[in-house]
Amino acid sequence: MKIDSVHFYVENAKTWRDWFVHHLGFQTVARTSSFHTCTEVVKSGSVCFLLSSPLLPTSPVAEFLRQYPPGVADVAFAVEDVEAAIAHAKMHGATVLQPILEQNVGGTSLKWSKIAAWGGLTHTLIEREVKKDAESGRRGDAENSVTVSPRPRVPASSLITAIDHIVLNVEIGDLERAVAWYENILDFQPQQVFKIKTDRSALHSQVMVSRNGNVQLPINEPATRNSQIQEFLDVNRGPGIQHIALRTTNIVSAIAKFRASGLSLLSVPQSYYTQLKKRPGFTLSDLEIEAIAQQEILVDWQEYTSLEEGNPAPLLLQIFTQPIFEQPTFFFEFIERRFQAQGFGEGNFRALFEAIESEQIKRGTLQ
């Protein structure tokens, strides 16, 4: 299993297509429309986003936007055998919203189906079989459709290379049910557990990982009524995707370019970097930490590994945007993993939590 694409439902697909191109360096790779819905497809590295907006009130996108603010409506997973995956999901109680459909386009055989997940979120399961093109001998690409993303080539120079993880927020008391749902329906496995608490609020989080390790899905629930997770749930009018982490190979350079394009990011106080240098196992050079501090990037590492002679500490470098839509719901994270860093660092998790708390205070939603 791997993440195939993410489908956003927005008020104006063309506006958001231009936003991704201008701010994050994505490329427009396809567009399609039916009589009721317009869809733009943008891509960077292996990241594929579908952006749909309604042309008529009868559009499924219009229906979604009457219930929820703009955001992620569907996360599509590529699977080896969609029939087996759907049979397994149905056996464990999943609601199938769309039966298996088939299409052969451009030398690619596609099969896909859709199941209901949490709140307005759905998961499309896609099986792709790319065959030799009988005439040219080339491997064909699937053309665009509203449901299934295309797979065109994008230059390797993309600043963003892949989706690192996707974060789901659920209602208080629902974390265990959500964990069980992803275990039973999609065969995900529980990994790290986080319980983050400050003087003001708290959250609980369980990281879920697909069996092959390609998909990471942290699930959060609020542990206090004034938690930022609760604010998301209130504004989003239910569970949903809080943020998507996008991987880059050079976060300092990428963030400098994103800032130059006008992208708004969460602030980190310079005192954070003073404290960082005091932690055991700090190995960054003065030049590196200066560049990282200038871009206000969070840094975390496993302290015990850094103490082993000859083994550089696995490093997590992370930074987060302000909410990208009008309401404080969805945002992006950018992440660089150095020295085979795995999982999630609690230091960065806590720093993010505190940074969002600062924004809550500015909005007047946290005292």
C-alpha positions as CSV (number, residue, x, y, z in Angstrom):
1,M,0.0,0.0,0.0
2,K,1.0,3.6,-0.6
3,I,-0.6,7.0,-0.9
4,D,-1.8,7.4,-4.4
5,S,-3.3,10.9,-4.3
6,V,-5.2,13.4,-2.0
7,H,-8.4,15.0,-3.1
8,F,-9.3,18.5,-1.9
9,Y,-12.8,20.0,-2.2
10,V,-12.5,23.7,-2.5
11,E,-14.6,26.7,-3.7
12,N,-12.5,27.5,-6.7
13,A,-10.2,24.8,-8.2
14,K,-8.3,27.1,-10.5
15,T,-7.5,29.5,-7.7
16,W,-6.1,26.7,-5.6
17,R,-4.2,25.2,-8.6
18,D,-2.5,28.6,-9.0
19,W,-1.8,28.7,-5.2
20,F,0.1,25.3,-5.3
21,V,2.0,26.3,-8.4
22,H,3.0,29.8,-7.1
23,H,3.7,29.0,-3.4
24,L,4.9,25.4,-3.5
25,G,6.3,24.9,-7.0
26,F,3.8,22.3,-8.1
27,Q,3.1,21.7,-11.7
28,T,-0.3,21.6,-13.4
29,V,-0.6,18.2,-15.0
30,A,-4.3,17.7,-15.9
31,R,-7.7,19.2,-15.7
32,T,-11.2,17.8,-16.3
33,S,-14.8,18.8,-15.8
34,S,-18.2,17.3,-15.8
35,F,-21.4,19.3,-16.0
36,H,-21.3,19.8,-12.2
37,T,-17.7,19.7,-11.1
38,C,-14.3,21.1,-12.2
39,T,-11.1,19.3,-11.2
40,E,-7.5,20.5,-11.5
41,V,-4.6,18.1,-10.8
42,V,-1.2,19.3,-9.6
43,K,1.9,17.3,-8.9
44,S,5.4,17.6,-7.3
45,G,7.6,14.6,-7.1
46,S,5.4,11.7,-6.2
47,V,2.8,14.0,-4.6
48,C,-0.5,14.2,-6.5
49,F,-3.3,16.5,-5.4
50,L,-6.7,16.7,-7.0
51,L,-8.5,20.0,-6.5
52,S,-12.3,20.0,-7.2
53,S,-14.9,22.8,-7.1
54,P,-18.6,22.8,-7.9
55,L,-20.0,24.2,-11.1
56,L,-23.6,23.5,-10.0
57,P,-25.3,23.1,-6.6
58,T,-25.8,19.4,-7.5
59,S,-22.0,18.7,-7.4
60,P,-20.8,16.3,-4.7
61,V,-18.3,19.1,-3.9
62,A,-21.1,21.6,-3.3
63,E,-22.7,19.1,-0.9
64,F,-19.5,18.6,1.0
65,L,-18.9,22.3,1.3
66,R,-22.4,22.8,2.7
67,Q,-21.4,20.5,5.6
68,Y,-17.7,21.2,6.0
69,P,-15.2,24.0,5.2
70,P,-12.8,23.5,2.3
71,G,-10.3,20.7,2.9
72,V,-9.4,17.1,2.3
73,A,-12.3,15.0,1.2
74,D,-10.5,11.8,0.1
75,V,-7.2,10.1,0.6
76,A,-6.6,7.5,-2.1
77,F,-4.4,4.4,-1.4
78,A,-2.8,2.3,-4.1
79,V,-3.3,-1.4,-3.4
80,E,-2.2,-4.6,-5.1
81,D,-5.6,-6.2,-5.3
82,V,-8.6,-3.8,-4.9
83,E,-11.2,-6.7,-5.0
84,A,-9.5,-8.4,-2.0
85,A,-9.1,-5.1,-0.2
86,I,-12.8,-4.2,-0.6
87,A,-13.9,-7.7,0.4
88,H,-11.7,-7.4,3.6
89,A,-13.1,-3.9,4.3
90,K,-16.7,-5.1,3.9
91,M,-16.2,-8.1,6.1
92,H,-15.0,-5.8,8.9
93,G,-18.0,-3.4,8.6
94,A,-16.7,-0.7,6.2
95,T,-19.4,1.2,4.2
96,V,-18.7,1.0,0.5
97,L,-19.7,4.2,-1.2
98,Q,-18.8,3.3,-4.7
99,P,-18.6,-0.3,-6.1
100,I,-15.5,-1.4,-8.0
101,L,-15.2,0.4,-11.3
102,E,-12.8,-0.5,-14.1
103,Q,-11.2,1.6,-16.9
104,N,-8.5,1.0,-19.5
105,V,-6.8,4.2,-20.5
106,G,-3.5,4.8,-22.3
107,G,-2.1,1.3,-21.6
108,T,-3.1,1.4,-17.9
109,S,-5.8,-0.8,-16.4
110,L,-7.5,0.8,-13.5
111,K,-9.8,-0.6,-10.8
112,W,-11.0,1.5,-7.9
113,S,-13.6,1.7,-5.2
114,K,-14.4,4.1,-2.4
115,I,-15.2,3.5,1.3
116,A,-16.4,5.9,4.0
117,A,-13.9,6.8,6.8
118,W,-14.3,9.5,9.5
119,G,-16.6,12.5,9.2
120,G,-16.7,13.6,5.6
121,L,-13.4,11.8,4.8
122,T,-13.4,8.9,2.4
123,H,-10.7,6.5,1.1
124,T,-10.5,5.5,-2.5
125,L,-8.6,2.2,-3.1
126,I,-6.9,2.0,-6.5
127,E,-5.3,-0.9,-8.3
128,R,-3.1,0.1,-11.3
129,E,-1.7,-2.3,-13.8
130,V,0.5,-0.6,-16.4
131,K,0.9,-2.5,-19.6
132,K,3.1,-2.2,-22.7
133,D,1.6,0.1,-25.3
134,A,1.0,-2.2,-28.2
135,E,1.8,0.5,-30.8
136,S,4.7,2.4,-29.3
137,G,6.2,-0.1,-26.8
138,R,6.0,2.7,-24.1
139,R,4.4,2.3,-20.7
140,G,1.2,4.3,-20.9
141,D,-0.1,6.8,-18.3
142,A,-3.6,6.9,-17.0
143,E,-5.5,10.0,-18.1
144,N,-7.2,12.2,-15.7
145,S,-10.6,11.6,-14.2
146,V,-12.4,13.2,-11.3
147,T,-12.1,10.0,-9.2
148,V,-8.7,8.6,-10.1
149,S,-5.5,10.7,-10.4
150,P,-3.3,10.7,-13.4
151,R,0.4,9.7,-13.3
152,P,2.3,12.1,-15.6
153,R,6.0,12.6,-15.3
154,V,7.2,15.6,-13.3
155,P,10.8,16.9,-13.3
156,A,13.0,15.5,-10.5
157,S,14.0,19.0,-9.5
158,S,10.7,19.4,-7.5
159,L,11.2,21.0,-4.1
160,I,8.7,18.5,-2.6
161,T,9.3,14.9,-3.3
162,A,6.7,12.8,-1.4
163,I,4.0,12.7,1.2
164,D,5.6,11.8,4.5
165,H,2.5,11.4,6.6
166,I,-1.1,12.5,6.9
167,V,-2.7,13.5,10.2
168,L,-6.3,12.8,11.2
169,N,-8.2,14.5,14.0
170,V,-11.1,12.6,15.7
171,E,-13.6,13.5,18.5
172,I,-12.6,13.2,22.1
173,G,-13.1,9.5,23.2
174,D,-12.9,8.3,19.6
175,L,-9.1,7.6,19.3
176,E,-9.4,3.9,20.2
177,R,-12.3,3.4,17.8
178,A,-10.4,5.1,15.0
179,V,-7.2,3.0,15.7
180,A,-9.3,-0.1,15.6
181,W,-11.0,1.0,12.4
182,Y,-7.7,1.4,10.5
183,E,-6.4,-1.8,12.0
184,N,-9.4,-3.8,11.0
185,I,-10.4,-2.2,7.7
186,L,-7.0,-1.3,6.1
187,D,-4.6,-3.5,8.1
188,F,-2.6,-0.6,9.6
189,Q,-0.4,-1.2,12.7
190,P,-0.1,1.0,15.8
191,Q,3.4,2.5,16.4
192,Q,4.3,5.5,18.5
193,V,2.0,7.0,21.2
194,F,2.1,10.6,22.3
195,K,0.5,12.4,25.2
196,I,1.3,16.1,24.9
197,K,0.3,18.4,27.7
198,T,1.1,22.0,28.4
199,D,-0.1,24.4,31.1
200,R,-3.1,25.3,28.8
201,S,-4.2,22.2,26.9
202,A,-3.4,18.6,25.9
203,L,-3.8,16.0,23.2
204,H,-3.4,12.2,22.7
205,S,-2.0,10.8,19.5
206,Q,-1.5,7.3,18.1
207,V,0.6,6.8,15.0
208,M,-0.7,4.2,12.6
209,V,1.5,2.7,9.9
210,S,0.5,0.5,6.9
211,R,1.9,-3.0,7.1
212,N,4.6,-2.3,4.4
213,G,5.6,0.9,6.2
214,N,4.8,3.2,3.2
215,V,1.9,5.1,4.8
216,Q,2.1,6.9,8.2
217,L,-1.2,8.2,9.7
218,P,-1.0,9.8,13.1
219,I,-4.5,10.1,14.7
220,N,-5.1,12.8,17.3
221,E,-7.9,13.3,19.8
222,P,-8.3,16.3,22.2
223,A,-7.5,15.5,25.8
224,T,-8.9,18.8,27.0
225,R,-11.9,20.8,25.8
226,N,-9.8,23.8,24.9
227,S,-7.3,21.8,22.9
228,Q,-6.3,22.9,19.4
229,I,-7.6,19.5,18.2
230,Q,-11.0,20.5,19.7
231,E,-10.8,23.9,17.9
232,F,-10.2,22.0,14.6
233,L,-13.2,19.7,15.3
234,D,-15.4,22.6,16.1
235,V,-14.5,24.7,13.0
236,N,-14.3,21.7,10.7
237,R,-17.7,20.5,12.0
238,G,-16.4,17.1,12.7
239,P,-13.4,14.8,12.2
240,G,-11.0,15.3,9.3
241,I,-7.5,15.7,8.0
242,Q,-5.6,18.3,10.0
243,H,-2.4,18.4,8.0
244,I,-0.3,16.7,5.4
245,A,3.5,16.5,5.8
246,L,5.4,17.0,2.6
247,R,9.0,15.7,2.4
248,T,11.9,17.6,0.9
249,T,15.6,16.8,0.5
250,N,16.7,20.3,1.5
251,I,14.3,22.0,3.9
252,V,16.4,25.1,4.4
253,S,16.6,25.9,0.7
254,A,12.9,24.9,0.1
255,I,11.6,27.1,3.0
256,A,13.6,30.1,1.8
257,K,11.9,29.8,-1.6
258,F,8.5,29.3,-0.1
259,R,8.9,32.4,2.1
260,A,10.0,34.3,-0.9
261,S,6.8,33.3,-2.6
262,G,4.8,34.7,0.2
263,L,3.9,31.5,2.1
264,S,2.9,32.1,5.7
265,L,4.5,29.8,8.3
266,L,4.3,29.4,12.1
267,S,6.8,31.4,14.0
268,V,9.5,29.9,16.3
269,P,11.1,32.1,19.0
270,Q,14.9,32.4,18.7
271,S,15.1,31.2,22.4
272,Y,14.1,27.8,21.0
273,Y,17.5,27.5,19.3
274,T,19.4,28.6,22.4
275,Q,17.8,25.7,24.4
276,L,18.4,23.3,21.5
277,K,22.1,23.7,21.7
278,K,22.0,22.6,25.4
279,R,20.4,19.3,24.6
280,P,22.7,16.2,24.7
281,G,23.8,15.0,21.3
282,F,23.6,18.3,19.5
283,T,25.8,17.9,16.4
284,L,24.8,20.7,14.0
285,S,27.5,23.1,13.0
286,D,27.2,26.8,13.8
287,L,26.6,27.5,10.1
288,E,23.8,24.9,9.9
289,I,22.0,26.0,13.0
290,E,22.2,29.6,11.9
291,A,20.6,28.8,8.6
292,I,18.0,26.6,10.3
293,A,17.2,29.3,12.9
294,Q,16.9,32.0,10.1
295,Q,14.1,29.9,8.5
296,E,12.6,29.0,11.9
297,I,12.8,25.3,11.4
298,L,12.3,22.8,14.3
299,V,15.0,20.2,15.0
300,D,14.7,16.9,16.8
301,W,16.9,13.8,17.2
302,Q,17.2,10.7,19.2
303,E,19.7,11.6,21.9
304,Y,20.8,8.1,22.7
305,T,21.9,7.3,19.1
306,S,23.9,10.4,18.9
307,L,26.1,9.2,21.8
308,E,27.2,6.1,20.0
309,E,30.6,6.6,18.5
310,G,30.6,7.0,14.7
311,N,26.8,7.1,14.4
312,P,25.3,10.5,13.5
313,A,22.0,11.1,15.3
314,P,18.9,10.7,13.0
315,L,17.6,14.2,12.6
316,L,14.1,15.4,12.0
317,L,13.8,18.9,10.5
318,Q,10.2,20.2,10.4
319,I,8.2,23.4,9.9
320,F,4.5,24.2,9.6
321,T,2.4,26.6,7.6
322,Q,-0.4,28.8,8.9
323,P,-3.8,27.3,8.0
324,I,-4.1,27.7,4.3
325,F,-7.9,28.2,4.1
326,E,-9.9,31.1,5.6
327,Q,-10.7,29.1,8.7
328,P,-8.1,27.6,11.1
329,T,-8.4,24.0,10.0
330,F,-6.0,22.5,7.4
331,F,-2.2,23.3,7.2
332,F,0.9,21.8,5.6
333,E,4.1,20.5,7.3
334,F,7.4,20.3,5.5
335,I,9.9,17.7,6.7
336,E,13.4,16.6,6.0
337,R,14.7,13.3,7.5
338,R,18.4,13.0,7.9
339,F,20.5,9.9,8.7
340,Q,17.5,7.5,8.2
341,A,15.4,9.2,10.9
342,Q,12.2,7.3,11.5
343,G,8.9,8.0,13.3
344,F,8.2,11.3,15.0
345,G,10.2,13.3,17.5
346,E,8.3,14.3,20.7
347,G,10.4,17.5,21.0
348,N,9.1,18.7,17.6
349,F,5.6,17.5,18.4
350,R,5.5,19.5,21.6
351,A,7.1,22.6,19.8
352,L,4.4,22.4,17.2
353,F,1.7,22.1,19.8
354,E,3.0,25.1,21.6
355,A,3.3,27.1,18.4
356,I,-0.3,26.4,17.5
357,E,-1.4,27.3,21.0
358,S,0.3,30.7,20.4
359,E,-1.9,31.2,17.3
360,Q,-5.0,30.1,19.3
361,I,-4.2,32.8,21.9
362,K,-4.0,35.4,19.0
363,R,-7.4,34.2,17.7
364,G,-8.8,34.4,21.2
365,T,-9.8,30.7,21.4
366,L,-7.3,29.8,24.2
367,Q,-6.9,31.7,27.4
